[in-house]
Amino acid sequence: MTVQPVPPPKAPDDLAGLMLRVQDGDRLAFAALVRALEGSGLRLADRTLGGDRAAAEDVVQVALTRLWTMADRFDAARGSVGGWYRRIIVNLCLDRQRAKRPMVAIEDAHDLASHAPDPEAAAIAGDTRARLAAAMARLNERQRAAIQMFHGEGLSMAEIAEVMETTPKAVEGLLGRARMELKTMLAEEAMSE
């Protein structure tokens, strides 16, 4: 007995007929269905996935496999074979795109929060900076310069000593006195409020 290949369908009704035969396990009807749907499915997947041809080919392969393995779920009363196939393609594409998005476990959600201070903390920090700047302005020039170079620019005591033409021990003294004066000024200001 010679088996004749099934010609590709010419009309949507032919697709429904092929699908009925696929539901009965007819491999030749499935091959004809693949030939009829493969090209349009590939174009749809390619466009949906933004031109990722390899991903589109994977999606079409899975969709065609589902047509075969889930053939018994097809109901002609609910729509056409082409519509069902396109829905499978689009759903697979959306699943693939969702899978690309990084998923964050709820316990890791704190990592997504902004690290910027809340408005109250920002206001307090701004106020503190303003008070410190005002107190710094009241220091003598050498103390202010030493504090700025050490804390502001990160210079070592030896580097500051070189810039100020003094010794590292003298810089240490300047820094100590400057910190003590700043602390006193800020405490007095806080008490006066």
Backbone bond lengths (Angstrom), bond angles and torsions (degrees), N, CA, C in turn:
res aa  C-N    CA-C-N  psi(-1)  N-CA   C-N-CA  omega(-1)  CA-C   N-CA-C  phi
1 M - - - 1.429 - - 1.523 108.77 -
2 T 1.308 116.38 127.82 1.458 122.59 -179.77 1.520 108.71 -97.48
3 V 1.341 115.73 130.74 1.469 120.53 179.36 1.515 107.83 -94.87
4 Q 1.309 115.43 125.44 1.466 121.46 178.80 1.520 109.24 -90.19
5 P 1.343 117.16 132.56 1.465 118.61 176.60 1.518 109.79 -64.06
6 V 1.311 114.86 148.56 1.459 120.87 179.24 1.520 108.19 -84.42
7 P 1.339 118.74 126.13 1.468 119.94 178.85 1.522 110.04 -68.39
8 P 1.337 116.97 152.30 1.459 119.33 178.36 1.525 110.23 -62.54
9 P 1.309 118.20 147.34 1.457 121.48 -178.63 1.520 111.64 -69.82
10 K 1.322 115.41 152.01 1.467 120.82 -179.68 1.523 111.66 -105.95
11 A 1.320 118.80 -17.82 1.465 122.11 -176.82 1.527 109.63 -138.52
12 P 1.342 116.66 160.24 1.464 119.77 179.25 1.526 112.56 -57.14
13 D 1.326 117.43 -34.44 1.463 119.98 178.20 1.519 110.56 -61.66
14 D 1.346 115.27 -34.54 1.458 119.28 177.58 1.529 110.67 -64.33
15 L 1.354 116.76 -36.31 1.470 120.55 178.09 1.532 110.04 -63.28
16 A 1.320 116.50 -42.28 1.465 119.85 179.10 1.525 110.12 -63.17
17 G 1.322 115.63 -40.72 1.466 119.71 177.64 1.520 111.29 -63.08
18 L 1.333 116.21 -43.25 1.464 119.93 177.39 1.524 110.45 -62.19
19 M 1.334 116.03 -41.01 1.454 119.57 -178.39 1.519 110.80 -64.03
20 L 1.311 117.23 -37.83 1.467 120.24 176.29 1.532 110.44 -61.33
21 R 1.314 115.74 -40.33 1.467 119.56 178.67 1.531 110.67 -69.09
22 V 1.362 116.90 -36.20 1.468 120.98 177.38 1.528 108.98 -63.60
23 Q 1.322 116.91 -39.09 1.467 120.67 178.21 1.529 111.17 -59.28
24 D 1.323 115.63 -27.24 1.471 120.58 178.02 1.533 111.75 -88.38
25 G 1.346 117.02 2.58 1.464 120.47 177.28 1.519 114.75 89.82
26 D 1.329 118.33 17.04 1.468 122.80 -178.32 1.531 109.22 -77.63
27 R 1.334 115.83 106.76 1.465 121.40 -178.28 1.529 112.68 -68.34
28 L 1.306 116.74 -35.16 1.472 119.51 179.28 1.522 110.46 -67.08
29 A 1.319 117.28 -37.89 1.465 120.55 176.94 1.533 109.44 -65.37
30 F 1.339 115.75 -37.35 1.467 119.24 178.20 1.527 110.48 -65.14
31 A 1.337 117.49 -41.45 1.467 120.88 178.37 1.523 110.33 -60.71
32 A 1.322 117.08 -40.45 1.470 120.67 177.84 1.529 110.36 -66.69
33 L 1.316 117.20 -38.22 1.458 121.61 178.42 1.533 110.36 -64.81
34 V 1.330 115.85 -41.01 1.463 120.55 177.25 1.524 110.36 -60.31
35 R 1.333 116.97 -47.15 1.476 120.09 179.74 1.524 111.27 -60.50
36 A 1.325 117.06 -35.46 1.466 120.85 -177.83 1.529 112.32 -75.10
37 L 1.319 117.83 -33.03 1.465 120.54 -171.76 1.530 115.04 -104.19
38 E 1.304 117.33 -22.18 1.455 121.78 -171.94 1.531 113.63 -55.83
39 G 1.317 117.81 -49.37 1.466 121.57 -176.10 1.512 113.12 -63.40
40 S 1.331 117.09 -47.28 1.469 119.81 -179.57 1.527 110.51 -67.12
41 G 1.323 117.17 -35.73 1.461 121.00 177.80 1.521 111.50 -64.98
42 L 1.321 116.39 -40.92 1.464 120.75 179.34 1.525 110.73 -65.22
43 R 1.330 117.38 -41.55 1.469 119.88 178.07 1.529 111.07 -63.74
44 L 1.336 116.67 -42.94 1.463 120.79 179.54 1.534 110.69 -63.76
45 A 1.303 117.54 -47.68 1.474 121.45 -179.45 1.523 110.74 -63.41
46 D 1.322 116.74 -41.61 1.466 121.05 -179.45 1.528 110.38 -61.21
47 R 1.326 117.19 -45.14 1.472 120.63 178.86 1.525 110.98 -67.38
48 T 1.320 117.16 -41.54 1.459 121.06 -177.46 1.526 111.33 -66.46
49 L 1.310 116.67 -34.18 1.468 121.20 -178.59 1.527 112.30 -92.41
50 G 1.310 117.20 12.04 1.463 120.71 174.76 1.512 114.58 71.39
51 G 1.318 117.20 32.70 1.462 120.43 175.88 1.517 114.88 87.15
52 D 1.307 118.27 13.37 1.464 121.56 177.64 1.528 107.62 -84.58
53 R 1.331 116.13 89.89 1.463 121.79 -172.68 1.529 112.99 -61.73
54 A 1.321 117.19 -41.27 1.466 120.21 -179.00 1.530 110.32 -64.09
55 A 1.324 116.76 -42.59 1.471 120.61 178.56 1.524 109.75 -65.85
56 A 1.338 116.73 -38.98 1.468 120.87 179.10 1.525 110.62 -62.50
57 E 1.323 116.63 -41.65 1.470 120.25 178.56 1.528 110.81 -63.89
58 D 1.330 116.52 -39.15 1.470 120.45 177.05 1.525 110.65 -62.64
59 V 1.329 116.19 -44.21 1.467 121.38 -179.45 1.528 110.08 -61.59
60 V 1.321 117.08 -45.16 1.471 120.83 -179.48 1.528 109.85 -62.62
61 Q 1.310 116.90 -41.09 1.464 120.60 178.94 1.531 110.86 -59.84
62 V 1.321 115.96 -45.56 1.468 120.08 179.43 1.527 110.40 -66.55
63 A 1.342 116.90 -41.12 1.470 120.47 -179.46 1.529 111.06 -63.11
64 L 1.315 116.31 -42.69 1.469 119.18 178.92 1.531 110.86 -66.26
65 T 1.303 116.36 -37.38 1.471 119.85 176.91 1.525 109.91 -62.87
66 R 1.323 116.03 -39.57 1.468 119.36 178.00 1.523 111.68 -66.54
67 L 1.336 116.20 -35.95 1.471 117.93 175.97 1.526 110.43 -57.33
68 W 1.304 116.53 -39.47 1.462 120.89 -179.48 1.536 111.30 -74.24
69 T 1.333 116.08 -49.85 1.467 119.64 -173.38 1.522 113.00 -76.76
70 M 1.318 117.13 -23.89 1.460 120.13 -178.20 1.527 111.34 -113.76
71 A 1.316 116.95 22.14 1.465 121.48 -177.62 1.516 112.12 -54.90
72 D 1.319 117.24 -35.48 1.465 120.16 -178.08 1.534 112.72 -66.61
73 R 1.327 118.21 -15.09 1.466 121.63 178.58 1.531 112.42 -84.22
74 F 1.314 116.92 -13.86 1.459 119.02 -179.42 1.523 109.72 -69.52
75 D 1.348 115.58 133.38 1.455 122.16 178.75 1.521 107.56 -129.40
76 A 1.325 116.28 109.81 1.471 121.25 -177.85 1.524 111.67 -60.54
77 A 1.322 118.00 -25.45 1.463 120.88 179.97 1.534 111.16 -69.80
78 R 1.324 116.70 -22.92 1.466 120.43 -178.43 1.519 113.23 -93.33
79 G 1.314 118.93 -9.88 1.457 121.02 179.39 1.513 112.11 157.71
80 S 1.326 114.00 -179.04 1.468 120.21 -177.01 1.518 111.22 -85.32
81 V 1.306 115.39 163.06 1.461 121.42 175.89 1.530 108.91 -62.58
82 G 1.332 115.73 -44.27 1.462 120.47 179.73 1.522 112.06 -60.02
83 G 1.332 117.26 -41.53 1.462 121.58 178.69 1.526 111.56 -65.84
84 W 1.339 116.16 -41.73 1.462 120.67 178.90 1.528 110.05 -63.95
85 Y 1.323 115.88 -43.94 1.473 121.80 179.30 1.532 110.58 -62.44
86 R 1.347 117.10 -44.60 1.472 120.21 179.00 1.525 110.93 -62.88
87 R 1.328 116.79 -38.96 1.467 120.39 178.05 1.534 110.14 -63.13
88 I 1.326 117.13 -41.24 1.475 120.85 176.94 1.524 109.60 -61.07
89 I 1.335 116.65 -45.98 1.473 121.66 -179.80 1.530 110.43 -58.92
90 V 1.318 116.71 -51.57 1.470 120.59 -176.96 1.527 110.29 -62.48
91 N 1.311 118.01 -43.42 1.467 120.24 179.18 1.524 111.57 -61.70
92 L 1.313 116.97 -41.16 1.469 120.17 177.96 1.528 111.09 -64.56
93 C 1.334 116.01 -39.96 1.473 119.85 178.17 1.529 110.59 -63.53
94 L 1.326 116.23 -44.51 1.465 119.66 179.47 1.525 110.56 -64.17
95 D 1.327 116.86 -40.72 1.470 119.72 176.79 1.527 110.89 -60.04
96 R 1.310 116.16 -41.98 1.466 120.66 -179.33 1.524 110.53 -64.60
97 Q 1.329 116.72 -42.11 1.456 120.00 179.98 1.526 111.46 -68.08
98 R 1.340 116.97 -38.02 1.464 120.07 176.40 1.516 111.04 -63.46
99 A 1.311 116.05 -37.60 1.467 120.32 -178.63 1.523 111.30 -66.22
100 K 1.326 117.33 -26.06 1.469 120.48 179.16 1.521 111.87 -73.48
101 R 1.352 116.49 -28.27 1.454 119.70 -179.27 1.516 109.37 -69.67
102 P 1.310 116.46 136.21 1.466 117.60 178.46 1.525 110.17 -68.23
103 M 1.298 115.17 129.97 1.458 120.88 176.96 1.524 107.67 -95.83
104 V 1.308 116.24 137.32 1.449 121.09 -178.42 1.517 108.29 -115.13
105 A 1.300 115.63 125.43 1.457 120.35 176.61 1.519 108.68 -66.91
106 I 1.309 116.43 148.23 1.453 120.49 -176.83 1.529 111.87 -57.58
107 E 1.331 116.27 -34.63 1.465 117.89 179.49 1.524 112.23 -71.19
108 D 1.334 117.84 -16.00 1.455 121.76 177.13 1.518 112.22 -97.70
109 A 1.323 117.23 2.36 1.459 120.89 -175.43 1.524 111.91 -62.71
110 H 1.320 117.76 -28.00 1.463 119.19 179.40 1.516 111.28 -60.91
111 D 1.320 117.39 -24.69 1.465 120.44 179.16 1.515 111.86 -70.11
112 L 1.337 116.74 -19.34 1.453 120.00 -179.23 1.524 112.44 -84.67
113 A 1.310 116.02 -18.45 1.455 119.73 -178.21 1.524 109.83 -65.89
114 S 1.298 114.41 150.72 1.457 120.28 177.73 1.518 109.37 -64.86
115 H 1.301 115.75 141.42 1.457 120.42 177.62 1.523 110.96 -90.55
116 A 1.310 115.65 1.05 1.460 119.45 177.12 1.524 108.40 -70.71
117 P 1.325 117.00 144.78 1.463 118.51 179.95 1.524 110.34 -66.17
118 D 1.322 114.93 152.97 1.456 118.32 176.74 1.534 107.93 -67.83
119 P 1.321 118.69 165.53 1.471 120.42 -175.59 1.529 113.99 -56.57
120 E 1.335 117.54 -38.42 1.459 119.67 179.55 1.524 110.90 -65.45
121 A 1.337 115.89 -45.61 1.468 119.87 179.45 1.526 110.19 -64.14
122 A 1.329 117.20 -37.92 1.468 120.41 178.59 1.524 110.52 -64.27
123 A 1.339 116.22 -40.12 1.468 119.60 179.23 1.531 110.84 -65.69
124 I 1.320 116.56 -42.93 1.471 120.79 179.02 1.527 110.34 -63.24
125 A 1.343 115.81 -44.42 1.466 119.40 179.55 1.524 110.85 -63.45
126 G 1.329 116.89 -40.65 1.466 120.51 178.15 1.515 111.45 -63.33
127 D 1.325 116.60 -41.22 1.469 121.50 178.09 1.524 110.57 -63.97
128 T 1.346 116.09 -43.01 1.463 120.57 179.33 1.525 111.04 -62.33
129 R 1.345 115.89 -42.97 1.475 119.43 178.43 1.525 111.06 -62.40
130 A 1.327 116.07 -40.92 1.474 119.61 -179.81 1.533 110.65 -64.96
131 R 1.336 117.97 -42.71 1.469 121.47 178.82 1.529 110.72 -64.02
132 L 1.352 115.17 -42.30 1.462 118.98 179.64 1.525 110.89 -64.92
133 A 1.332 117.37 -40.81 1.467 120.91 179.32 1.530 110.40 -63.41
134 A 1.341 115.88 -40.01 1.471 119.46 178.76 1.525 110.44 -65.30
135 A 1.333 116.49 -41.57 1.472 120.08 179.04 1.518 110.27 -67.47
136 M 1.332 117.86 -40.04 1.472 122.07 178.60 1.526 109.95 -59.83
137 A 1.326 116.55 -38.37 1.467 120.55 -178.72 1.534 111.14 -64.70
138 R 1.326 116.75 -24.60 1.473 120.10 -179.44 1.528 112.75 -87.09
139 L 1.319 118.91 -9.17 1.473 121.71 176.65 1.522 109.51 -70.82
140 N 1.352 116.65 158.28 1.463 117.46 174.43 1.530 108.43 -70.68
141 E 1.312 117.08 159.78 1.472 122.13 -171.63 1.512 113.31 -58.23
142 R 1.308 117.92 -42.05 1.466 120.84 -176.90 1.538 110.64 -67.40
143 Q 1.332 117.09 -41.94 1.465 119.91 178.29 1.535 109.99 -64.49
144 R 1.335 115.93 -44.87 1.467 121.07 -179.80 1.527 110.49 -60.59
145 A 1.334 116.75 -42.63 1.474 121.02 179.71 1.526 110.58 -65.03
146 A 1.325 116.72 -42.58 1.471 120.18 -179.48 1.535 110.55 -63.79
147 I 1.334 116.51 -45.36 1.486 120.71 179.29 1.523 110.00 -61.74
148 Q 1.326 116.31 -44.73 1.472 119.88 -177.75 1.528 111.24 -63.76
149 M 1.319 116.81 -43.72 1.472 119.05 -179.13 1.530 111.53 -68.73
150 F 1.340 116.94 -37.32 1.465 119.71 -177.13 1.529 111.15 -76.07
151 H 1.321 117.21 -53.24 1.469 120.67 -175.68 1.531 112.70 -87.71
152 G 1.315 115.94 -35.44 1.471 119.20 -177.03 1.511 113.82 -80.30
153 E 1.335 116.45 -42.33 1.460 119.79 -175.63 1.517 113.39 -107.20
154 G 1.321 116.57 -9.33 1.456 120.06 176.15 1.521 114.81 75.23
155 L 1.320 117.71 23.16 1.471 120.38 178.88 1.528 110.24 -75.33
156 S 1.305 115.50 151.51 1.472 120.41 176.77 1.527 109.06 -79.08
157 M 1.326 116.35 166.93 1.464 120.25 179.27 1.521 111.01 -63.03
158 A 1.331 116.73 -35.87 1.469 120.47 178.48 1.527 110.00 -65.11
159 E 1.321 116.91 -40.92 1.473 120.21 179.55 1.524 110.71 -66.93
160 I 1.312 116.38 -42.16 1.476 120.20 178.57 1.531 109.73 -63.91
161 A 1.327 115.49 -41.50 1.477 119.83 179.54 1.517 109.94 -59.91
162 E 1.309 116.96 -41.11 1.464 120.65 179.29 1.518 110.75 -63.92
163 V 1.336 117.11 -45.16 1.467 121.09 -179.80 1.530 110.49 -64.12
164 M 1.327 116.91 -41.71 1.470 121.38 -175.43 1.527 112.14 -88.13
165 E 1.318 116.51 0.35 1.464 122.69 -179.87 1.520 111.36 55.26
166 T 1.314 114.64 54.44 1.468 121.75 178.17 1.525 108.24 -145.90
167 T 1.308 117.04 -167.45 1.467 120.76 -178.61 1.528 109.99 -101.08
168 P 1.337 117.48 157.59 1.468 119.93 175.94 1.528 111.72 -58.39
169 K 1.338 117.14 -35.08 1.470 120.78 179.11 1.522 110.09 -63.96
170 A 1.330 117.62 -38.42 1.465 121.39 178.71 1.535 110.32 -67.59
171 V 1.326 116.54 -37.84 1.474 121.08 177.69 1.524 109.36 -63.77
172 E 1.326 115.92 -41.49 1.468 120.64 178.35 1.530 110.12 -58.47
173 G 1.297 116.63 -42.25 1.468 121.76 178.17 1.523 111.27 -65.31
174 L 1.349 116.31 -44.63 1.471 120.38 178.20 1.525 110.74 -58.47
175 L 1.325 115.85 -45.65 1.464 120.45 -179.16 1.532 111.35 -63.74
176 G 1.312 116.35 -42.65 1.471 120.58 179.67 1.522 111.52 -61.65
177 R 1.352 116.10 -46.85 1.459 119.84 179.51 1.527 111.30 -65.63
178 A 1.343 116.67 -39.45 1.464 120.55 -179.56 1.530 110.51 -64.14
179 R 1.325 117.30 -43.62 1.472 120.21 178.93 1.523 110.95 -63.23
180 M 1.305 116.16 -42.09 1.462 121.13 -179.18 1.530 110.13 -63.71
181 E 1.316 117.32 -43.99 1.461 120.66 179.13 1.532 111.13 -65.49
182 L 1.325 117.01 -41.72 1.479 120.28 178.40 1.523 110.40 -61.29
183 K 1.318 116.00 -43.90 1.465 120.78 -179.41 1.529 110.08 -61.48
184 T 1.307 116.53 -43.53 1.473 121.51 -179.82 1.522 110.46 -64.81
185 M 1.339 116.95 -46.99 1.471 120.37 -179.37 1.533 111.13 -60.84
186 L 1.328 117.60 -43.98 1.474 121.20 -178.33 1.534 110.71 -67.43
187 A 1.332 117.37 -37.80 1.473 121.14 178.17 1.519 110.26 -66.43
188 E 1.334 117.64 -44.01 1.465 121.13 179.40 1.523 110.10 -62.00
189 E 1.321 116.89 -41.88 1.464 120.83 -179.70 1.519 111.00 -65.08
190 A 1.339 117.26 -39.74 1.464 121.70 179.69 1.532 109.99 -65.83
191 M 1.324 117.50 -37.88 1.465 121.03 -179.28 1.524 111.57 -71.13
192 S 1.321 117.34 -28.73 1.458 120.52 -177.42 1.531 113.08 -79.24
193 E 1.301 117.30 -7.26 1.468 120.05 -179.34 1.485 112.86 -84.24
